[in-house]
Amino acid sequence: MIKPKFPIFLPDATYGSVKSTTFNDLKEIGTPGVVTTTLHIENAIGSEYIKEFGGIKKFFGWENLLLTDSGGWQVFSLINSKGASSKNKATEAGCSFVDEKTGKQRLLTPESSIQIQYNLDPDILTVLDFPILGNATFAQRKECVRINTVWAKRAKTAYVNTYGDSSGKLLGAVIQGGNDFELRKQSAQELLELDFDLYNFGGLPLHTPITWKTKSEEGFYHEMLQYVSELIPSSKTKYAMGVGQPTDIAFCVDVGWQIFDSVLPTRNARHGYLYVSEGQGEETKSYKNLSHDILRVKKEDYKFDEKPVDANCKCECCTTVSRAYLRHLIRINEPAGFRLATIHNLWFYQRWMEKLN
């Protein structure tokens, strides 16, 4: 098992690649690991094929840390998407859904999720969890927490039966409970009794009228992130799933979280939204003594700008092209521009995490 120096940020390799980059690019950046999406890999490639090939890391040509999710978030997004089939539903048995590509009915269970991840052979696996919709009633949220624990028990049994006692892998469980402090505490206590290696924050802790507190400030729900972290013993690894803004990560490290992942740096890069050092952009974001700027390189202001994206950055983007040229590449949807912008944002994130060590 690879043991990186925490805290770490893991970009999302959803379908088997971090969009617009190569795994060699990630090595050059110093990226310590990636997260890959179990269900997408299963649907697009097939985990049995990956097993026969020799595992997902061999398939990718990737030597660093690799973490797989359970597929649960993707299934729940599918079940609750607009116009979803009435056959899509989640029960204690598992998640039943119609595969959009084949039209066939499928069932993802705690056991089958572990089997898929076993076939992929990552370093860290995640048990199937039961996310809570923001507009759920208290009774529905309580039922979600109950099922979440039931699934975690079944997943751990499947994991032990599959791997035995000395796999060298780590297994993570997901603490649910929505915006309810007591339900979060209940979920954490029940999962801690099952003794997992990692404990993950489930559900994006966002302040919105629908998902969290009404008439609340925008941004991340820091109080909940701190509260859940304090429920987890320091001897356990803590994974804040989906937390991706640099200043939010800095806060979360302060309160004990160690692993982070998000599509933000790569998705934003493709839209010309770049993270740069303070004094290099248009808007400053700060947390305590740490600050960075945002540079929206597609703006007209940069049409004739010969400077690099960030004069303090040593990535391939900042040492080879001007803001004006990068702006042109991204505006015409040129893949080379997406790649350079993505390399820059991931380089920034890696250096940011190093500051937090």
WOLIN-V528366 format. One record per pair of residues at least 12 apart in sequence whose ideal C-beta (glycine too) atoms are under 10 Angstrom apart, sorted by the first residue. I is the first residue (numbers start at 1). J is the second residue. Records with the same first field share a line. If there is no record, write none. Layout:
I=J, J
This chain:
1=65, 123, 124, 167, 168, 169, 170, 197
2=32, 33, 57, 63, 64, 65, 66, 123, 124, 168
3=65, 123, 170
4=32, 33, 64, 65, 123, 258, 259
5=32, 258, 353, 354, 357
6=32, 237, 238, 253, 257, 258, 259, 353, 356, 357
7=32, 238, 240, 249, 250, 252, 253, 256, 257, 258, 259, 260, 352, 353, 354, 356, 357
8=31, 32, 33, 64, 65, 239, 258, 259, 260, 261, 350, 353, 356, 357
9=31, 32, 33, 243, 244, 246, 249, 259, 260, 261, 262, 264, 265, 346, 349, 350, 352, 353, 356
10=31, 32, 33, 34, 35, 36, 64, 65, 66, 67, 124, 239, 259, 260, 261, 262, 349
11=26, 29, 31, 33, 34, 35, 244, 261, 262, 263, 264, 265, 266, 342, 345, 346, 349, 350
12=34, 35, 36, 37, 69, 242, 244, 261, 262, 263, 264, 265, 266, 267
13=26, 33, 34, 35, 36, 37, 40, 41, 56, 60, 62, 66, 67, 261, 266
14=34, 35, 36, 37, 40, 41, 44, 69, 74, 263, 266
15=36, 37, 40, 41, 43, 44, 45
16=34, 36, 37, 40, 41, 44, 45, 50, 56, 59, 60
17=34, 36, 60
18=31, 34, 35, 36, 263, 265, 266, 342, 346
19=263, 266, 267, 269, 270, 338, 339, 342
20=266, 267, 269, 270, 335, 336, 337, 338, 339, 340, 341, 342, 343, 346
21=266, 269, 338, 339, 340, 342, 343, 346
22=61, 339, 343
23=57, 60, 61, 62, 63, 64
24=61, 62
25=315, 316, 339, 340, 342, 343, 346, 347
26=60, 62, 64, 343, 346, 350
27=61, 62, 63, 64
28=315, 316, 343, 346, 347
29=315, 316, 342, 343, 344, 345, 346, 347, 348, 349, 350, 351
30=64, 346, 347, 350, 351, 353, 354
31=62, 64, 65, 346, 347, 349, 350, 353
32=64, 65, 259, 350, 353
33=62, 64, 65, 66, 67, 122, 123, 124, 259, 261
34=56, 57, 60, 62, 64, 65, 66, 67, 68, 122, 261
35=65, 66, 67, 68, 69, 122, 124, 126, 239, 241, 259, 260, 261, 262, 263
36=56, 57, 60, 62, 66, 67, 68, 69, 117, 120, 122
37=68, 69, 70, 71, 73, 74
38=56, 68, 69, 70, 71, 72, 73, 74, 75, 108, 113, 114, 116, 117, 119, 120, 122, 125, 126, 128
39=69, 70, 71, 72, 73, 74, 75, 78, 95, 97, 99, 106, 108, 113, 116
40=69, 71, 74
41=56, 59, 68, 71, 116, 117, 119, 120
42=71, 74, 106, 108, 112, 113, 115, 116, 117, 119, 120
43=71, 74, 99, 100, 101, 102, 106
44=101
45=59, 120
46=116, 119
47=68, 112, 115, 116, 117, 118, 119, 120, 121
48=115, 116, 119
49=119
50=116, 119, 120, 121
51=115, 116, 118, 119, 120, 121
52=119
53=121
54=121
55=119, 120, 121, 122
56=68, 117, 119, 120, 121, 122, 123
57=120, 121, 122, 123
58=121
59=120, 121
64=123
65=122, 123, 124, 170, 259
66=120, 121, 122, 123, 124
67=117, 122, 123, 124, 125, 126, 170, 172, 198, 239, 259, 261
68=113, 116, 117, 118, 120, 121, 122, 123, 124, 125, 126, 172
69=113, 117, 122, 124, 125, 126, 127, 128, 129, 172, 174, 200, 241, 261
70=95, 108, 110, 113, 114, 116, 117, 125, 126, 127, 128, 129, 151, 155, 172, 173, 174, 200
71=95, 108, 112, 113, 116, 117, 126, 128
72=90, 94, 95, 108, 110, 113, 126, 127, 128, 129, 130, 131, 148, 151, 174, 202
73=126, 128, 129, 131, 174, 202, 203, 204, 241, 242
74=95, 97, 108
75=88, 90, 94, 95, 96, 97, 106, 107, 108, 113, 128, 131
76=88, 90, 95, 97, 129, 130, 131, 132, 133
77=131
78=95, 97, 98, 99, 100
79=95, 96, 97, 98, 131, 133
80=131, 133
81=100
84=97, 98, 100
85=97, 98, 100, 103, 105
86=98
87=105
88=105, 106
90=108, 130, 131, 144, 147, 151
91=107, 147
92=130, 143, 146, 147, 150, 151, 154
93=107, 109, 110, 147, 151
94=106, 107, 108, 109, 110, 111, 112, 113, 128, 147, 151, 154
95=107, 108, 109, 110, 112, 113, 128, 130, 151
96=108, 109
108=128
109=128, 151, 154, 155, 158
110=127, 128, 129, 130, 150, 151, 152, 153, 154, 155, 156, 157, 158, 159
111=128, 151, 154, 155, 157, 158, 159, 161, 162
112=128, 155, 158
113=125, 126, 127, 128, 129, 151, 154, 155, 158
114=126, 127, 128, 154, 155, 156, 157, 158, 159, 160, 161, 162, 163, 171
115=158, 159, 162
117=155, 159, 162, 169, 171
118=158, 159, 162, 163, 167, 169
121=169
122=169, 170
123=168, 169, 170
124=169, 170, 171, 172, 197, 198, 237, 239, 259
125=155, 159, 162, 163, 167, 169, 170, 171, 172, 197, 198
126=155, 170, 171, 172, 173, 174, 196, 198, 200, 202, 239, 241
127=148, 151, 152, 153, 154, 155, 156, 158, 159, 171, 172, 173, 174, 191, 194, 196, 198, 200
128=148, 151, 152, 154, 155, 158, 173, 174
129=144, 147, 148, 149, 151, 152, 155, 172, 173, 174, 175, 176, 187, 191, 200, 202, 203, 241
130=143, 144, 145, 146, 147, 148, 149, 150, 151, 152, 174, 176, 187, 202
131=144, 148, 174, 176, 178, 202, 203, 204
132=144, 145, 148, 176, 177, 178, 179, 180, 183, 187, 202, 203, 211
133=178, 203, 210, 211
134=178, 179, 203, 204, 206, 208, 209, 210, 211, 212
135=209, 210, 211
136=178, 211
138=178, 180, 183
140=178
141=176, 177, 178, 179, 180, 183
142=177, 178, 180, 182, 183, 186
144=176, 177, 178, 183, 187, 202, 203
145=175, 176, 177, 178, 180, 182, 183, 184, 186, 187, 190, 191
146=186, 187, 190
147=176
148=173, 174, 175, 176, 177, 183, 187, 190, 191, 202
149=173, 176, 186, 187, 189, 190, 191, 193, 194
150=190
151=173, 174
152=171, 172, 173, 174, 175, 176, 187, 190, 191, 193, 194, 196
153=173, 190, 191, 193, 194
155=171, 173, 194, 196
156=171, 173, 191, 194, 195, 196
157=194
159=171, 196
169=197
170=196, 197, 198, 237
171=194, 195, 196, 197, 198
172=191, 196, 197, 198, 199, 200, 236, 237, 238, 239, 241, 259
173=187, 188, 190, 191, 192, 194, 195, 196, 197, 198, 199, 200, 202, 236, 239
174=187, 191, 196, 198, 199, 200, 201, 202, 203, 239, 241
175=187, 188, 189, 190, 191, 192, 199, 200, 201, 202, 203, 228, 229, 231, 232, 238, 239, 241
176=188, 191, 200, 201, 202, 203
177=201, 202, 203, 224, 228
178=202, 203, 205, 211, 212, 224
179=203, 205, 206, 207, 211, 212, 213, 216, 221, 223, 224
180=224
181=223, 224, 227, 228, 231
184=201, 202, 203, 224, 227, 228, 231
185=227, 228, 231
187=199, 202, 228, 231
188=201, 227, 228, 229, 230, 231, 232
189=231
191=231, 232
192=231, 232, 233, 236
195=236
196=236, 237
197=236, 237
198=232, 236, 237, 238, 239, 258, 259
199=228, 229, 231, 232, 233, 236, 237, 238, 239, 257
200=228, 232, 237, 238, 239, 240, 241, 242, 257, 259
201=224, 225, 228, 229, 232, 238, 239, 240, 241, 242, 243, 252, 257
202=228, 239, 241, 242
203=221, 224, 241, 242
204=220, 221, 241, 242, 243, 244, 262
205=219, 220, 221, 222, 223, 224, 225, 228, 240, 241, 242, 243, 248, 252
206=218, 219, 220, 221, 242
207=219, 220, 221, 222, 224
208=221
212=224
219=245, 247, 248
220=240, 242, 243, 244, 245, 247, 248, 249, 251, 252
221=248
222=248, 251, 252, 254, 255
223=255
225=238, 240, 243, 248, 251, 252, 255, 256, 257
226=251, 252, 254, 255, 256, 257
227=255
228=240, 255, 256, 257
229=252, 254, 255, 256, 257, 258
230=255, 256
232=256, 257
234=256
236=256, 258
237=257, 258, 259
238=252, 253, 255, 256, 257, 258, 259
239=257, 258, 259, 260, 261
240=252, 253, 255, 256, 257, 258, 259, 260, 261, 262
241=257, 259, 260, 261, 262
242=260, 261, 262, 263, 264
243=257, 259, 260, 261, 262, 264
244=260, 261, 262, 263, 264, 265, 266, 267, 268, 349
245=260, 262, 264, 265, 275, 285, 287
246=260, 264, 265, 275, 285, 287, 290, 291, 292, 348, 349, 352, 353, 355, 356
247=285, 286, 287, 288, 290, 291, 292, 352
248=260, 262, 264, 285, 287
249=262, 287, 290, 349, 352, 353, 356
250=285, 286, 287, 288, 289, 290, 292, 352, 353, 355, 356
251=287, 288, 290
252=356
253=287, 353, 355, 356, 357
254=287, 288, 356
260=349, 353
262=349
264=345, 349
265=341, 342, 344, 345, 346, 347, 348, 349, 350, 352
266=338, 341, 342, 343, 345, 346, 349
267=342, 345
268=294, 296, 341, 342, 345
269=297, 317, 330, 337, 338, 339, 340, 341, 342, 343, 344, 345, 346, 348
270=330, 333, 335, 337, 338, 339, 341, 342, 345
271=296, 297, 298, 330, 338, 341
272=295, 296, 297, 298, 299, 302, 326, 327, 329, 330, 331, 337, 338, 341
273=294, 295, 296, 297, 298, 330, 341, 345
274=293, 294, 295, 296, 297, 298, 309, 310, 313, 317, 318, 323, 326, 330, 341, 342, 344, 345, 348
275=292, 293, 294, 295, 309, 310, 313, 344, 345, 346, 347, 348, 349, 351, 352
276=292, 293, 294, 295, 297, 308, 309, 310, 311, 312, 313, 318, 344, 345, 348
277=291, 292, 293, 295, 310, 311, 312, 313, 348, 351, 352
278=290, 291, 292, 293, 312
279=291, 292, 293, 310, 311, 312
280=292, 293, 294, 295, 307, 308, 309, 310, 311, 312, 313, 318
281=293, 294, 295, 296, 297, 309, 310
282=294, 295, 296, 299, 301
283=295, 296
287=356
289=355
290=352, 355, 356
292=310, 348, 351, 352, 355
293=310
295=309, 310, 323, 326, 344
296=327
297=309, 323, 324, 326, 327, 328, 329, 330, 331, 337, 341, 344
298=326, 327, 328, 330, 331
299=323, 327
300=327
301=323, 327
302=322, 323, 324, 325, 326, 327, 328
303=323, 324, 327, 328, 331
304=322, 323, 324, 327
305=322, 323, 324, 325, 326, 327
306=322, 323, 324, 325
307=322, 323, 324
308=320, 321, 322, 323, 326, 344
309=321, 322, 323, 326, 327, 340, 341, 344, 345, 348
310=323, 344, 347, 348
312=351
313=344, 347, 348, 351
314=347, 351
315=340, 343, 344, 345, 346, 347, 348, 350, 351
316=339, 340, 343, 344, 347
317=337, 339, 340, 341, 342, 343, 344, 345, 347
318=340, 343, 344, 347, 348
320=340
321=336, 337, 340, 341, 344
325=337, 340
326=340, 341, 344
327=341
329=341
